[in-house]
Amino acid sequence: MALTLQAGTRDRLAQHVCGQLAMLYPLSEPENDRAVVDEVLQEALRRMEIIVDAVRGFQPGRFDHLNTLQYASFLYLLGNAVHRQFSGNDMIDRLFGLNRMVSGLELFPAVTLPEPFFLSHALGAVLGNVSYGRHLVFFQNVTVGRVGDRRPQLGDRVVLFAGAAVTGNAVIGEGSVVSAGVQVHNLVVPPGSLVSAGPDGVSITPLRRDYHELYFRTKR
């Protein structure tokens, strides 16, 4: 089932994206940009449909480019599709820059972020090129990144609250939650855990509620 678009048609949505790219990067070539966007738009919208159908706060079957959370996700998906099909095209960098400008999110298109995921107030978030699971939720000022060659691994259904940092060889097990402002560096967090700040550092305890159901309709 095709998405209903707030923009009205795919043509108008593509025009919207290319118009923003032209304003931000005046030396770009609009005709070439439009040709690339037309090639990858269907894939990006197919993957966007998975997100809007899964996230509780979104209307299933409808993509609203004026919803900043949805649009940030869409620009990432569009850039990721360009990265897959047109490796080396400078539109990859420009879509990254556009998303960073309009949403404050640093998520390079080369990063693989499986759907569905939920960017909740993603302003200031930095997600590096590491291993992510499905049903990821992250909030503002979250940092996930490597230290040298050491890269974190995040399982399915992980929630990272505002200001959380996951770095180095950290492993966040499936269904775990990292509390606001907590730094997880080179630690292994078992599945179903709550990571919080304790009196002597990081505290890891069994999770007593399902945070996943607050943000997603299903676990598919």
C-alpha positions in Angstrom: 0.0 0.0 0.0 1.5 3.3 -1.1 1.9 6.1 1.4 -0.4 9.1 1.4 1.8 12.2 1.1 1.2 15.5 2.8 3.0 17.0 -0.2 0.3 15.6 -2.4 2.4 13.8 -5.0 5.8 12.2 -5.3 6.7 14.9 -7.8 5.9 17.7 -5.3 7.9 15.9 -2.6 10.9 15.5 -4.9 10.6 19.2 -5.8 10.6 20.1 -2.2 13.8 18.2 -1.4 15.6 19.5 -4.5 14.5 23.0 -3.8 16.0 22.8 -0.3 19.3 21.4 -1.7 19.5 24.2 -4.3 19.0 26.8 -1.6 21.6 25.3 0.7 24.1 24.4 -2.0 23.7 27.1 -4.8 26.5 25.4 -6.9 24.5 22.2 -7.2 22.9 21.2 -10.5 19.1 20.9 -9.9 18.4 18.8 -13.0 21.0 16.2 -11.9 19.7 16.2 -8.3 16.1 15.6 -9.5 17.2 12.7 -11.7 18.9 11.0 -8.7 16.0 11.7 -6.3 13.5 10.2 -8.8 15.6 7.0 -8.9 15.7 6.5 -5.1 12.4 8.1 -3.9 10.4 4.9 -4.1 12.8 3.0 -2.0 13.0 5.8 0.6 9.2 6.0 0.8 8.8 2.2 1.1 11.1 2.2 4.1 9.4 5.3 5.5 6.1 3.4 5.4 7.6 0.8 7.8 8.3 3.6 10.3 5.0 5.5 10.2 3.1 2.2 10.5 5.2 1.2 13.5 5.6 4.3 15.5 2.7 5.1 17.9 2.9 8.9 17.4 2.6 8.7 13.6 -0.5 8.2 11.5 -0.2 4.9 9.7 0.0 5.1 6.0 0.7 8.8 5.9 4.0 10.7 5.5 4.1 14.3 6.5 7.2 16.1 5.3 6.2 19.0 7.6 6.6 16.8 10.7 10.2 17.4 11.6 10.7 13.9 13.1 9.4 12.2 10.1 11.3 14.4 7.7 14.6 13.8 9.5 14.0 10.1 9.1 13.1 10.5 5.5 16.2 12.6 4.6 18.4 9.9 6.2 16.6 7.2 4.2 16.9 9.1 1.0 20.6 9.7 1.6 21.1 6.0 2.4 19.3 5.0 -0.8 21.6 7.3 -2.8 24.6 5.8 -1.0 23.5 2.3 -1.9 22.8 3.1 -5.6 25.1 5.9 -6.4 28.2 5.5 -4.3 30.5 8.5 -4.6 27.7 10.9 -5.6 28.2 14.2 -3.8 24.4 14.3 -3.1 25.2 11.9 -0.3 27.1 14.6 1.5 24.6 17.3 0.6 21.6 15.3 1.9 23.6 14.7 5.1 24.3 18.5 5.4 20.6 19.3 4.7 19.4 17.0 7.4 21.9 18.4 9.8 20.7 21.9 9.0 17.0 21.3 9.3 17.0 18.8 12.2 20.3 19.1 14.0 20.9 15.4 13.5 24.3 13.9 12.6 23.5 10.6 11.0 25.6 10.0 7.8 23.8 8.1 5.0 26.5 5.4 5.0 25.3 4.3 8.5 22.9 1.3 8.4 20.0 2.0 10.7 17.4 -0.9 10.3 13.7 0.0 10.1 11.7 0.6 12.1 13.5 3.2 14.2 12.2 6.3 16.0 14.0 9.6 16.1 12.4 11.4 19.1 13.6 15.0 19.5 16.8 14.1 17.7 18.4 17.5 18.0 22.1 17.3 18.7 22.2 13.5 18.4 25.3 11.9 16.8 25.0 8.3 15.5 28.2 6.9 14.2 28.8 4.0 11.9 28.3 1.1 14.3 26.0 -1.9 14.6 22.3 -1.1 15.3 19.3 -3.3 15.9 15.7 -2.7 14.8 13.2 -0.7 16.9 15.9 1.7 18.1 14.6 4.8 19.9 16.9 7.8 20.7 16.4 11.2 22.0 18.3 14.6 21.9 22.0 14.8 22.4 22.6 11.1 22.3 26.0 10.0 21.1 26.9 6.6 19.7 30.4 6.2 18.3 33.6 4.3 18.0 36.8 4.9 19.8 39.6 4.0 17.4 38.6 0.6 16.0 36.3 -0.2 18.8 32.7 0.0 17.8 29.5 -0.4 20.0 26.9 -3.0 19.2 23.2 -2.2 19.9 20.6 -5.0 19.9 17.0 -4.8 18.9 14.5 -2.6 20.9 17.1 -0.4 22.6 16.0 3.0 24.0 18.6 5.8 24.5 17.3 8.7 26.5 18.5 12.3 26.2 22.2 12.8 26.6 23.1 9.1 26.8 26.5 8.0 25.3 27.4 4.6 24.1 31.1 4.3 23.0 34.0 1.9 22.5 33.3 -1.8 22.8 30.0 -1.3 24.6 27.3 -3.9 23.9 23.7 -3.0 24.7 21.6 -6.1 24.9 18.2 -6.5 23.3 15.4 -4.6 25.0 17.6 -2.5 27.2 17.3 1.1 28.2 20.1 3.7 28.8 18.9 6.5 31.1 19.3 10.2 30.4 22.9 11.4 30.7 24.5 8.0 31.3 27.8 7.1 29.6 28.2 3.5 28.7 31.8 2.9 27.6 33.3 -0.6 27.0 30.6 -2.2 29.1 28.5 -5.2 28.2 24.8 -4.6 29.1 22.7 -7.8 29.3 19.4 -8.0 27.5 16.4 -6.5 29.3 18.5 -4.1 31.5 18.1 -0.6 32.8 21.4 1.4 32.7 21.3 4.3 35.1 23.6 6.5 37.2 24.5 4.9 40.5 26.4 6.3 43.5 29.6 4.5 42.4 29.2 4.9 38.6 27.0 3.1 36.1 24.3 0.9 37.6 22.9 -2.0 35.6 19.6 -3.6 36.9 16.8 -5.7 35.4 14.2 -3.7 33.5 10.8 -3.7 35.2 8.7 -2.3 32.4 8.5 -2.5 28.6 9.6 0.9 27.3 9.3 -0.4 23.7 5.5 -0.4 23.8 5.5 3.4 24.6 6.9 4.1 21.2 5.9 1.3 18.8 2.6 -0.3 18.0 4.1 -3.7 17.3 7.3 -5.6 17.6 7.5 -6.7 14.0 
